[in-house]
Amino acid sequence: MNPEPQEIRQQIEAKAREIGFDTIGFTRPKLAERDRERLAEFVAGGEHGTMEWMAKHLDRRGDPKTLWQDVRTVMVLGSNYGPDHNPMDNLVDKTAANISVYARHQDYHDLVKKRLKQLGRWMAQEFGCELKVFVDTAPVLEKPLAERAGIGWQGKHTCVVSREFGSWLFLSEIFTTLELPIDQPGRDHCGNCTRCQDVCPTKAFPRPYALDARRCISYLTIEHAGPIPHEFRRAMGNRVYGCDDCLAVCPWNRFAKQTAEHAFIAREDLTAPRLLSFLDMDDATFRTFFRKSPIKRSGRERFLRNCLIALGNSGNAEQTTTNAIQAMLADPSPIIRGAAVWALRELLAPEVFKTLRALWFEAETDEEVQAEWNASGDVPEG
């Protein structure tokens, strides 16, 4: 006798938790009109920055069935990566690199995808269904789907908030041909709170439930390929890969639990590493050090650019620091050289910076780096 849909759902929930997922919800493959409008507004206003894939598949993101017409139920799964401390504490020591909580351990995509496939194989064998798994691998608008599946709600910082796990959930999805009972959508519990918007150092939230990625430190340090715009450099502080401020201040985190998944627990050497420790990394060393980390995908150039900006914000003008930064003036990457110039200008006395400029400027061939040397009003042109 074939099991009833409710029984199938219960078996899937139990198996998902056995495999290692912390929460699971079910919904139909449909988004609310509000979600489609927010997405269209985000792209139309250019708030997606250089993330062209957001605009490229706009219609597909707004309708899950365009990804697979046969889907009847969307399962949204959450994996808790809650830290063991408040990430805001890592902003205090300006000589240490502040790395986003999600990137201090192994790349979650690898583990979560393996678990999705394990669950999917079991479902296919048990119930003879078809399915597709997603973890950042297709234009799936996962946060609105998570809200519709009852996982939580999209907070004013645009990320999913859970009453059980706060802001610390990795999301993934399984699309299936099974027609299963669905959950009630998550209810918004943000109320009048604006802490996530108020704390943002670059004012990246133009309105509640909307993010301008072009002003977001996570976007700037990870996705943005060129020099960091000058207006955001000091606001970056010591954040070298991502930013957790809007997540960390959410009052619902008081109910969050530290992750029990070993792969999500921070590496000791990425908890508060010295900024200077990264400057002597060539590409091979960088790739080896970050072999299983999401930081590897951004590449050495962007990461060292960020570290140099952070050193410029550190206030540490000791000779060991400034000598290490000066060594980066000979780096093959103009992006890195430009960031080094800016850091030195922030740390050195004007007369010392002028002397240094006299030694390096004539040999510099990149126009953007030349502009960095000339950016200070205290430095003569030409």
PyMOL commands that set and color helices and strands:
alter all, ss='L'
color gray80, all
select helices_A, chain A and resi 5-19+33-44+52-56+58-61+64-66+87-91+101-103+108-127+142-148+195-199+213-215+217-223+230-236+245-248+251-255+262-264+268-270+275-278+283-289+295-313+319-330+334-347+350-363+367-373
alter helices_A, ss='H'
color red, helices_A
select strands_A, chain A and resi 23-27+73-80+98-99+131-134+153-154+160-161+169-176+239-241
alter strands_A, ss='S'
color yellow, strands_A
deselect
rebuild
show_as cartoon
